[in-house]
Amino acid sequence: MAVQTPESVGMTSEPLLRIRGALEGYVRQGLVPCAQAIVFRRGHVVLAETLGWSSIERRAPLRADAIFRLYSMTKPVVGVAVMMLHQAGQLGLHDPVAAYLPEFASMQVLCGDQLVAAKRPITLHDLLTHTAGLSYHFLLDDKVAPLYQAQGLLDNWTVQASGMPLAAYVTKLASLPLRAHPGTQWCYSEAMNVLGRVVEAVSKERFGTFVKRRILDPLHMKDTDFHVSPERKERLVEVYEVAPEGSLLACSDRLGFDHPPSADFGGSGLVGTAADYLRFARMLLNGGELEGVRLLDPDMTKRIVTNHLGPEFGERPLHAMPGGLWAEPGVGHGYCGVVVKDPKARGIPGSAGEYSWAGAANTNFWVDFAQELIVIVMSQVFPGESRARDIHDQVRALVYEAIPSGDGRACGHAAR
């Protein structure tokens, strides 16, 4: 990956040089097994750092072309897939989901201990914005989550345990009650898995096949897929979890991704490299086009990265996100990703209109359109209550410190 000087794109080198030391500190302290960071601005990569271990036990250094489990960084890809079908006139964003998946025709809502009929149908817009009333099995504050668990609806873990196809998985989801009436609450959920099934119903092909044929291959994301092929397996990074005493324990043996899954999960199913994901993010930054390949018209791309949550969702609409991510004011939600509305209210360096999302194993990306900036930070650890997630805030602070204050930047406060 060719790296240009920060000064060539209006940045200063010294703060970016400190990023490597920051990443090394997290690895040295045992907070993360590895770290990879890419900073891209105004058409050029100005930082590409790769350090730590692909496998701590084997003392295998992290490779520049390492393949990471992206988990929820799959979600923005789903948004692009849906918008491509919308652009082609094959679905409407405010159509009821039941128009494509009839099992969602008569949904009920769990209100207290009683079931009541949903006040209106779930729409595709609701799914794209996590306002459909669906849940996730791991949400601790939700009475619906245990029902998902009882039915074995455990996202990727279900695929590994039972081999359930996506159609059966989504049909089971539709048989369970909602946690809220559609369009009334933002709640992190299985919505993107349902959207993957909608893509299947409309396109008449498996979701993973559609994504590969229409998105991954055209963008030359050659190492991204819903599993790792045998010839790439040695590049798949070991995933760790944090033990009670703080040490890192390898846990990849129960996570899969090393063979074709029975279902391609739009919420968490992709694996890929940082370089590949940079190509996807560049397509968003360019308004739906990359190197002469156009997936979406600019206005369609703009809908993905525009906030769709009105004032009725409150000052902090994402406050219930697990781990406290994006709980600040000044944050909204576009299609399948976070949108910053007011960086000053948020109190974190950045610009209005920034679009981002993260993955469960401590991966993260954001696109700052005002600054023509993309940042990708990859690791592979389920952080739990550890400080592993802080790595993203530290990189963010140093990136914006490298942008002169008079360069059109709208930051919540000075970089720390």
VENMOFEN-V105223 format. One record per pair of residues at least 4 apart in sequence whose ideal C-beta (glycine too) atoms are under 7 Angstrom apart, sorted by the first residue. I is the first residue (numbers start at 1). J is the second residue. Records with the same first field share a line. If there is no record, write none. Layout:
BEGIN
I = J, J
END
This chain:
BEGIN
1 = 45, 48, 64, 275
2 = 45
3 = 45, 46, 47, 48
4 = 8, 9, 44, 45, 46
5 = 13, 46
6 = 11, 12, 13, 16, 46, 402
7 = 11, 12, 13
8 = 44
9 = 41, 42, 44, 46
10 = 42, 407
11 = 16, 41, 46, 402, 403
12 = 402
13 = 17
14 = 18
15 = 398, 401, 402
16 = 39, 46, 47, 398, 402
18 = 22, 398
19 = 23, 37, 47, 49, 395, 398
20 = 24, 49
21 = 25
22 = 394, 395, 398
23 = 27, 35, 37, 49, 51, 391
24 = 28, 51
25 = 29
26 = 31, 32, 35, 391
27 = 32, 34, 35, 51, 52
30 = 247, 248
31 = 386, 387, 388
32 = 52, 362, 379, 381, 388, 391
33 = 52, 53, 56, 238, 240, 248, 380, 381
34 = 51, 52, 53, 54, 62, 237, 379, 380
35 = 51, 52, 379, 391
36 = 49, 50, 62, 66, 274, 378
37 = 47, 49, 376, 377, 395
38 = 45, 47, 48, 274, 278, 376
39 = 46, 47, 375, 399
40 = 44, 45, 278, 373, 374
41 = 46, 371, 372, 373
42 = 372
50 = 62, 64
51 = 62
52 = 62
53 = 59, 60, 61, 62
54 = 60, 61, 62, 63, 66, 237, 238
55 = 60, 238
56 = 248
57 = 250
62 = 66, 237
63 = 235
65 = 223, 235, 273
66 = 235, 237, 273
67 = 223, 228, 232, 235, 236, 237, 271, 272, 273
68 = 237, 271, 272, 363, 378, 380
69 = 239, 255, 257, 271, 361, 380
70 = 74, 270, 271, 272, 359, 363
71 = 268, 359, 360, 361
72 = 267, 268, 357, 358, 359, 360
73 = 277, 357, 358, 359, 363, 365
74 = 78, 266, 267, 268, 269, 270
75 = 79, 192, 266, 267, 336, 337, 357
76 = 80, 336, 337, 357
77 = 81, 211, 215, 270, 280
78 = 82, 192, 195, 196, 266, 336
79 = 83, 128, 304, 335, 336, 337
80 = 84, 215, 295, 296, 304
81 = 85, 199, 210, 211, 214, 215
82 = 86, 124, 128, 195, 199
83 = 87, 296, 300, 303, 304
84 = 88, 214, 295, 296
85 = 90, 91, 199, 202, 203
86 = 91, 92, 93
87 = 296, 297, 300
90 = 202
91 = 95, 100, 124, 202
93 = 124, 125
94 = 123, 125
95 = 99, 123, 124
96 = 121, 122, 123
97 = 101, 104, 122, 123, 124, 127, 194, 198
98 = 102, 104, 105, 121
100 = 198, 201, 202
101 = 170, 174, 197, 198, 201
103 = 171, 174
104 = 122, 174
107 = 118, 122, 178
108 = 115, 116, 117, 118, 177, 178
109 = 116, 118, 133, 177, 178, 180, 181
110 = 115, 143, 144, 177, 179
111 = 116
115 = 177
118 = 178, 181, 182
119 = 181
120 = 182, 183
121 = 182
122 = 126, 127, 132, 133, 182
124 = 128, 198
125 = 129
126 = 131, 132, 182, 183
127 = 132, 191, 194, 195
128 = 195, 335, 336
129 = 308, 309, 333, 335
130 = 186, 187, 188, 189, 191, 333
131 = 182, 183, 185, 186
132 = 182, 189, 191
133 = 178, 179, 180, 181, 182
134 = 173, 178, 189, 190, 191
135 = 139, 142, 144, 145, 148, 179, 187, 189
136 = 145, 188, 189, 190
137 = 145, 148, 149, 153, 154
138 = 145
139 = 145, 322
142 = 179
144 = 148, 176, 177, 179
145 = 149
146 = 150
147 = 151, 176
148 = 153, 176
149 = 154
151 = 172, 176
152 = 158, 162
153 = 158, 169, 172, 173
154 = 158
155 = 265, 267, 268
156 = 160, 256, 265, 268, 269
157 = 161
158 = 162, 164, 169
159 = 163, 164, 256, 261, 262, 263
160 = 256
163 = 262
164 = 168, 169, 262, 263
165 = 169, 262, 263
166 = 170, 196, 197, 200, 207, 263, 264
167 = 171, 197
168 = 172
169 = 173, 193, 263
170 = 174, 193, 194, 197
171 = 175
173 = 190, 194
179 = 187
180 = 184, 185, 187
186 = 309, 313, 317, 318, 333
187 = 320
188 = 321, 322
190 = 194, 267
191 = 195
192 = 196, 266, 267, 336
193 = 197, 265, 266, 267
194 = 198
195 = 199, 266
196 = 200, 207, 264, 265, 266
197 = 201
198 = 202
199 = 203, 207, 210
200 = 205, 206, 207
203 = 210
205 = 209, 210
206 = 264
207 = 211, 264, 266
208 = 212, 226, 264
209 = 213
210 = 214
211 = 215, 216
212 = 216, 217, 225
213 = 217
214 = 218
215 = 219, 295
216 = 221, 224
218 = 293, 295
219 = 279, 280, 283, 290, 293
220 = 279
221 = 272, 276, 279, 280
222 = 276
223 = 232, 272, 273, 276
224 = 270, 271, 272, 276
225 = 271
226 = 261, 264, 269, 270
227 = 257, 258, 259, 260, 261, 271
228 = 232, 233, 236, 257, 258, 271
233 = 258
236 = 257, 258, 271
237 = 380
238 = 250, 252, 380
239 = 251, 252, 255, 361, 380
240 = 248, 249, 250, 251, 380, 381
241 = 249, 251, 381, 382, 384
242 = 246, 248, 381, 382, 383, 384, 386
243 = 247, 249
246 = 386
248 = 381
251 = 255
256 = 261
257 = 271
261 = 269
264 = 269
265 = 269
272 = 276, 277
274 = 278, 376, 378
276 = 280
277 = 281, 365, 376
278 = 282, 374, 376
279 = 283, 290
281 = 285, 365, 367, 374, 376
282 = 286, 290, 374
283 = 288, 289, 290, 295
284 = 301, 305, 355, 367
285 = 367, 369, 372, 374
286 = 290
287 = 298, 301
288 = 294, 295, 296, 297, 298, 300, 301
289 = 293, 294
296 = 300, 301
298 = 302
299 = 303
301 = 305
302 = 306
303 = 335
304 = 334, 335
305 = 334, 339, 355
306 = 334, 339
307 = 332, 333, 334, 339, 341
308 = 333, 334
309 = 313, 317, 332, 333
313 = 317
315 = 329
316 = 327, 328, 329
317 = 332, 333
318 = 326, 327, 331, 333
319 = 327
321 = 325, 326, 327
323 = 389
325 = 358
326 = 331, 338
328 = 346, 347, 348
329 = 345, 346
330 = 340, 341, 342, 343, 345, 346
331 = 338, 340, 341, 346
332 = 339, 341
333 = 338, 339
334 = 339, 355
337 = 355, 356, 357
338 = 355, 356, 357
339 = 353, 355
340 = 346, 350, 352, 353, 354
341 = 352
342 = 346, 352
343 = 348, 350, 351, 352, 410, 411, 412
344 = 412
346 = 412
347 = 412, 413
348 = 396, 412
349 = 396, 397, 400, 411, 412, 415
350 = 354, 368, 411, 412
351 = 368, 370, 371, 409, 410
352 = 370, 410
353 = 369, 370
354 = 366, 367, 368
355 = 366, 367
356 = 365, 366, 367
357 = 365
358 = 363, 364
359 = 363
360 = 382
361 = 380, 381, 382
362 = 379, 380, 381, 383, 388, 389
363 = 378, 379
364 = 377, 392
365 = 375, 376
366 = 375
367 = 374
368 = 373
370 = 408, 410
371 = 403, 409
375 = 395, 399
377 = 391, 392, 395
379 = 388, 391
381 = 388
383 = 388, 389
390 = 394
391 = 395
392 = 396
393 = 397
394 = 398
395 = 399
396 = 400
397 = 401, 415, 416
398 = 402, 415
400 = 409, 411, 415
401 = 415
403 = 407, 409
405 = 409
END
